[in-house]
Amino acid sequence: MSKTESKERTFSGLGVSPGIGLGVTHVRESGVVATPEYCILANQVENECERLMKAAKKSRRQISRLRAKARTLPEEVAEEMGLLLDAHYQMLKRSRLMNGAERRVREDRINAEAAIQKEISKISKSFASMGDSYISARIDDVREVANRLLRNLTEAPLKPASMMPKNTIVVCEELTPADAVQFDPEKVHGIATLLGGPEGHAAIMARALGIPAVMGAPDLLAGTKSGDNIIVDGGAGKVTVNPTAKTLEAYRRRRVELLEEKRRLARLRRQPAVTLDGAKVGLQANVELPVQMDLVRQTNAAGIGLLRSEFMFMNRDDFPGVEEQYIILRDMVERMAGNPVTIRTLDVGGEKIAPGLVREFGESVTSALGLRGIRLSFARPDIFENQIKAILRAGAHGPVRILLPMVSTVSEVRQARDILNRMAKRLKRRGVAIADPLPPLGAMIEVPGAALSSDALAQACDFFAIGSNDLTMYTLAIDRSDEQVAKLFNPLHPAVLRLIQFSAEAGLRARIPVSICGEMAGNPRYTALLLGLGLRELSMTASSIPKVKQRVRSMDLVAAEHRARVIMDQMDAGRIAMLLDDFNALA
């Protein structure tokens, strides 16, 4: 770490990815977005104006979140930041910038991005000509608002991360999965953000990559700059800027302790995941990116319980073809050496953006209640069919399963199975090698409607995978990526547990496998409860497997089942947490 004379400062946030990162700050500015310029037809004008208005609406939502976060800052800072953000918010309404950009779209028939660029150029010249230094300086605020609009119009990720040096700690306003997917864990040793929560997809990505991360740290950006020495404690949710020698040495000792604990857990690699009374448990890995495959193999995972296929669609304007997807999936299947790989079909909702689909379907694709998962697959059957073909071909190289996201009705599963059978026949006619027999077809149980109709779904499915993250979000009506309500996200809520229990029992009655692949699965705190509810397959970030295996091997299943029955009789989440933690303390 570089030398510095600055005073040590500590910021508190939400620890979303454990571990300790030591390094040098890289403040990740959004920067100027490269924008296209083209003419539009007369019948495209209204659609283009609608794009502009939607980008402004999204920008206002982002600023509203920043305003809420600013209110947690010290009074003087909060007041100054609040005034600035209020001004930005107003510029995104019927301001000179917005009115001028819309007029250019209508009169000049140019795209929204080009209209904003031209209008900001005109405003800049106007401000500069006033001869007032204060007014001239305000053009930076207008440019910042314009850049936010352009980023939301183009769905542009942050600048490429490939040139980052080693020992980088990334500090930014907010991180998206499309940004995180660019990070190399060999170079990026930590992440700290102003916004975000522990159950958002960017946080999940950080955990998947094994990068320590703290999110939702209020005044972080005002308290650090590029080049500062910095420590990210993803377990405690602390960020220390310009640490003293004493602080730095304490964190180095702590990091050594964590590495030693990791080595101790690694000795369990060859040990079976079996309870004290002999019950076998399948511990599988969730995979976000191919780069994680080495870690999956190192932990001796029993398979991949959830392969999220979105990485093939992010940070690109087109869509991957059958051959491209097949090559990627085939390599991953072969690396699992006969262990099963469960591939979830495309689900780009929420924060996981595929720019081409956003341009086609608008904000519905990014909405938690919009055109997500299986709904999107049926809206773009060509993309779905290509995925199915690629999975079928990859299945010729090892066991695969197909998992359908956001299922809510039996008819969706039946329609997907019809497409699966049709694609298989088409490939066979061409003499292409595919999985034989056809891969099992399963449903994600992640919306309450699916959980409550799981008895019927079980008759149409070959397996279930309970997605506890989304199931909790939809049941409790909580945006898991919003740090303002992240603390209310509680998988121990009685309603959530009842839906998990109902789904698990429906699968058992139908004699189909049921796994759980949300963040609950990777937290040893919940292991006894999940096994007690009848689940025998847990899928998690690969780095979580050793700790969960240790918990499995230390518990008695009969005792866990008894405690689960007691817990399911409770009506209060606090009482449930106490009963669970007391049981875990006995281990």
N, C-alpha and C positions, 0 to 999 in steps of 0.2 A: 504494500500500500504506500502511496506517495506521502511525502511530508506535508504537514499543514500547520498553520498557526491559529486556525479558527477555533472557536469555543465549541465544546461538545454539546450537541442537542439531541434530545430523544423524543420521538413521536410515537403515539399509540394508534393502533389500528386493529384489524381483524387478521389473526394468523390463519391463512388459508392453505398453506403448503409448508409442512414442517421442515426443519433443518436450519442451519446457520450459514449465511452467505457473507463473505468478507470480500470487499473489492472497492472499485472506484465508480462513482456516480456517472451515469450517462442519462441526462435528462432527455427524454424522447419527445422532441417537439413534433407537432403535427405537420408543420411546414406548409409550403405552397403546393397545392395539388395540380398535377399536370391535367389539363382539361381539353377535351375535344371541341372542335368548332365545326358545325355543319348546318346546312339549310334544312328546313322542314317543309312539308307540304301543308296546304291550307287546312286539310282535314286532320292534321296532327297538332294544330295549335292548341286546342283545348287540353289535349292529353299532356302536352309539354308544360302548359301552365299548371296543370294538376301536379305534375312532378315537382315543379318549383314550390308549390304550396305545401306538398307533403314533406319536402326537405326542410322547409321553414318550420313546420310543425314538429318534426323530429328534433331540430336544433333547439326549439323552445323547450322541449321536454328535457333535453340534456342540460340546458342552462338552469331550469327549475331544480334539477337534482343538485347542481353546483350551488345554487342559492341556499338550498336546505343544508348542504354540508357547510357552507360559509357561516351559517348561524351558530355552529358549534365552536367557532374560533373565538379568540379573545375579543372583547367588545370593540376596541378601536379597529382592529383588523377586519372584524365582521362587518362593521359599518361601511368601511371603505370598499371592501370586496362586494358587499351587497349593492352599493350604488353603481359600481362598474357593471355588475351582472344585470342589474335592472336596465341599464342603458343598452346592453347587448340584446336583452330580451325585447325591448321596444323596437330596436332596429330590425327585428325579425317579424314585425307586424307590418302595418301599412306605412312604412317609412319611405324615404327617398330611394333607398337602395332597392327595396322590394317592388315598389311601384314602377321604378325605372326599368328593372329587369323584366317585369311582366310586360311592360309596354314594348320593349325590344323584341320579346318573343312574338307578340301579336303583330307588330308593325314590320319588323325586319325579317320575321319568320326564321329565326335562328334558335338553336337549342338553348336550354336554360343555363347550362354552364357558360357558354359563350356570352349570353346576355348579362350574367353577373360580372364576368370579367370586363366587359365593355363599360358597364355602369360604374364599377369601382374605379376604372381608369378616369372616367369623366369626373367623378366625385373627388378623386385625388387632385386633379388639376384645379378644380374649383376651390378646394381648401387651401392649396399652396398659393393661389393667387391673392388670398385675403391679406397676406402680409402680417398675420398675427401668429406668433410662434405657438401659442397655446392651442389655437384652433387647428393649425397645421399638424400638431402632434396627435390630434384626435383621429387622424386618418388611420393610425395603427389599430384603433378599436374597430373601425369600419372594416379594415382588411381582415382582422381576426374573425369577425362575424361572417364575412364573405367566404373565408377559407373553411369555416365550419359548415356553411351551406354547401360548398363545393364537395367537401368530403362526404357529406350525406347524400348528395346527388350521385356521386361516382362510386359510393361505397368503398372508397379508397382506404386500404390499410395504411399503417404508418410506414415510414421510409424503410427500405430493405435493411435487415439486421445482419447481413452476411459480413459486413466490414467491421463489426464490433470487435474490439480487442479482448483478450482473456481477462478474467477477473472483473467483468462488467456487472454492475448492478443497475438495472433499468428502472428509472423513475419516470412516471408519466401520469397524466390525468386519469386515463381509463384504458384498460387493455381488453382487446377482443380476441377470440380464439384465432381469427385470421392473422392477428399480430403475433400471438404466442407461437403459432405453428412455425414461424420463421426462426425462432430462437434456437441456438445451438447450446445445449447444456455444458459443453466443454468451454464455452466463452461466457455465457450468461450465468452468473453465480447467484443471482437474486433478483427479485422483482418487488417494487413498492409502488402503490398507486393511491391516488386521491379517492377514487370511486371503486365500487365493486364489493361483492360479498363472497362468502366461502363456498356457496353452492352454485355460483355462476359457472358457465362453461370455461371461461378463461382461468378460473381458479382450478377447475378440474384438469385443464390442460397443464397448468403449472405443476400440479401433483403428479400427473402422468409423466412429465419430463424430469421429475425429481428436482425442480428448482425451488428453493425456499422463497416464499412470497407472503407479503403483508398487503392487504387492501383496505380501503376506507380510512386512510390516515389523513385527517382533515387539513392541516396546514403544511403538509409535506412539501408541496411545490414551492411554497414561499420560503421554506427553510433549508433548501439545498440547491446546489448548482452543479453542473457537469465538472468533474475533476475532484469533487470532495471525496474524502475517504468515507466509507459508509458500511454499516453492518445491518443485515436483515435477519431478524430472529422470527422465522415463520411459525415456531411453536408458541412463543409468548405474544406474538403480534406487536413486536417492537422494532422500530427503525432508529438506529443511532448514527448521527451524522458527525463526522470529524471526532471520532472517539479518542479519549486519552489513552496513553500507553497502558495504564492500569485496566481500563475497560477492554481494550483490544486483547490484552493477555488473558483476561477472564473468559472472553468469548472463544479464544483459541483453545483454552483448556476444555471448555464446554463442547466445542466441536470434536475434539479428540475423544471425549467421553461418548458422544453420539456415534462416532465411527466405531468405537469398541463395542457398543451395544449392537450396532448393525452387524459386526463380525460374529458376535455371539449368536444372533438370530440366524445368520447364514448357515450355522452348523446344523440347523434343523432341515436344511435343503433336502436331504435324502430320507428324512423321517416322514412316516405317513401322517396324514391329518386324521387322527383317530382319537375319539374321546376315551376317557379312563375306563368306561364300560364297553368299549369296543365298537362304537358307531363310527362308520366311515363318512367323511365329509369331503366333497369335491371343491377344492379351492382353485378357481380359474382367474384369468387376468382380463381386465378391460384394456383395450388398446385404442389409442387415438391416432398414432403415427407409426409407420414402419420402424422408425429409429428406436422404438421401445422394445423391439423383438429380442435384443440381446438380454435385457433385464428380465423379460418373461422367461427366457430359457434359464437364466441364472437362478431364478427363484423356484424352478422346477414346477411351474404351474401345471395343473392337470388339463389345461386347454385354454382357449380364449373364449370366455363367456360372453363377451361383447366387443366386436370389432366395429367401431364407428367409421362408416365409409365416407364421411363428409370431407376428410382431408383431401380426397381426390378432386373435390369440386371447389375448394377455397382458393382465393388469390389467383383467379383466372377468369377470363371473359367467356370462354367456351365450355363445352362439357366433354368429359373424357369418353372415348369410344370403347367398344367392347374389348378390343385388343389391349388397349392401355390398361384398363381395369383388370383384365385377365392376368396380365403379366405381374402386376403388383400383388394381386390376391394369390396367384399361384406360388410366388416366392414366399409369402407369409405362411401359406398352408404347408408347403414343403418344410419350412423351418420348424414347424410344430411336430414333425416326425411322427405322425400318426395320431396325435392328440387332436380332439375336435376343435374346430374354429366356427364360432357363431357370428355370422356377418349380418349386421343390421343394415337394411336398405336405407336410402337417403332420407335424412331428416335435417334440413337446413334451417329449421325455425329458431326463434329466439335470437341468440347472438351469433349463430353459425351462418355466415352469409355466403351465398353463391351469387355474385353480381348479376350474372345473366338471368337468373330466375327472378331477382328483385326487379330488374328492368321489365320483365314480362308480366309479373303478377303484382308488383307494387308491395306495399307494406304488409299485405296479407301473409306473405312468405316469412316475414320477420316477427309476426305476432304470435304470442303463445297460444292464442285462440283462433289462429288463422289457418292458412293453407299449409299445414305441417304434415310430416310423416307420410302415412299411407294416402292421405288426401292429395298431397302434392304428386305422389306417384301416379295416381289415377288421372290427375289433371294433365300430366305429361307422361303418357304411357310409353312413349319412345325411350325416355330416360330410364324408366322402370324396367322395360324389356331388355335394354342393354345391360343393366345391372344383373338381372336374372341370368342372362346368357353368360356373362362373365363369371358369376358364381357357379353356375352349372359346370363350366369348363374347368374352373379351379378345383371343383369337387372331384375331378378325375385324378387329382394328385394327393388326395387325403380327405378325411371326413369333414364335411361342412354342414352347417345348419343355416337356414334363412330366417331372420327375425324381422317382423313387420312393426314399425314404430307407430305410435298414436292410434292404435286400433280401438274402435269403440263399438263395432257391431260385427255379428257373425257374417253378414253379407260381404264385408270387406275382406275377411279371410278367404271366403269362398271365391270371390272374384280374383284375388291374388293367386290362389291355387290353380284356377283356370288358366291364368297367364303363365304360371310356372309349367304346367303340363303342355301348353301350346308351344312355349319356347323350347322345351325339351324335345318335342316331336320335330320341330323345325331343325334343330341342331343334329338330331339323329339322321334325318333325311339327307343332310349334307355330309354325313360321315364324320362329324366332329365328336371327339371323345368327351363324354360328360360323366357326372356322378351317376353311379349305378349301385344301388337303387337311388331314386331321387332324394335330395336332401330333405330332412324334416323341416316343416314350416311352422313357425311359432309366432306368438303375439307378445308384444310388450304390454304389460299391465301397468299403465302409468296415468290413466285418467279414471276418476271414480266410476264412470259409467261402465268401463271395461271390468273393473274389479267387482262391481255389483252384478254384472251379467257373466261372471267368469264360469259359472256352471254350464251355460250355453256355449260360451267360447271354447271351453275345454273339449266339447264334442267335435269342434271343427279344427282344432289345433293339435299339433304333435308335441308341443311343449309350451311352457310359459316362461317369461323372464320379467320379474317385477322390477320396474324402474322406480326405486324409492324416492329419488330426487323430484322428478316431475309429479309423482303421485302425491307427495307431501305438498308441493307447490299448488297443484290444482285443488286439493282437498281443503287447504287452509287459505287459498286465495292470496298467496304471498309471492311476489317477484323475488326469486332467490338471489338475483344479481343486484338487488337494490339494497345498499348498505343501510338505508333508513329503516328497513323492516327485516333485515337479515336476522336479527336477534329473535324474531318471532317464528323463524323457520324451525319447527320442532318435530322430528320424525317420531317422537314418543307421544304425540297427541293421540288420545284414545281413538279418534276417528281414523287416523292413518293406520294404526296398529290393527284395527278391526278389518280394514280393507285388505291389508297384507294377509291377515289370518284367513279371511274369506277366500281369497285367491289361492292361497296355499292348499287349503282344504278341498277346494273345487278340483285342483290339479290331482291331488291324491285320490279323490273319489273316481276321477276319470283315468287314473293310472298313467298320467303323463308327467314327465319331469318338470319341476318348478325350481327356478333359480331366482336369486335377487342380485341385481347388478348396480344398484345405486350406491351412494357413498356410505350408507348404513353397513353394507357388506364388508367394507374395508376398515371399519372401526371396531377394535376388539371389545369396546364397551357394549356393543349390541349383539355380539356373537351368540352368547347363551340364549338371549331372547329369541333370535331368529331360528336357532336350532330347536328351541323349545316349541316354536310355532309350527314345526314340521318341515322346515326347509333343510335340504341336505346339499345344496349347491350354492356357493357364494362366489360372485365374480367381482373383482376389485382392481384398483391400480396395483401393478405388480409389486411395487415397493411395500405394499401393505400386507402381502401374503405371509411373510415370516411372523409378524406380530399376531395375526389372526390364527395362524397355525399353532403358535405357542399357547394361545387361549383355548383353542380346541383341545389340545393335548392335556390341558390342566383341569378340564371340567368333566363332570359326570352328567350324561345326557338325561337320565331319569330325574335328577335333581333340577336340571334346567327346564324340563317339561313341567315339573310341578310348579316352579317359580313362574313360568309363563302363564299357567292357568290362574295363579293368584293375580298376576299383573293384569290379565285380560278382564278381571272382575272389577278393576278400578275405573273411576271416572275422572280422575284428576292427573294431569301430566306430571305435576310435581311429585305426587305420591308414587307414580309409576317409576320416575327417575330414581327416587329413593330406594324402592324395592329392588330395582335392577342393580344399582351401585352397591347396595348392601350385599347382594348375591355375589357380585364380582369381587368384593373385598374379601370374601371367604376363600377365594381361589389361592 
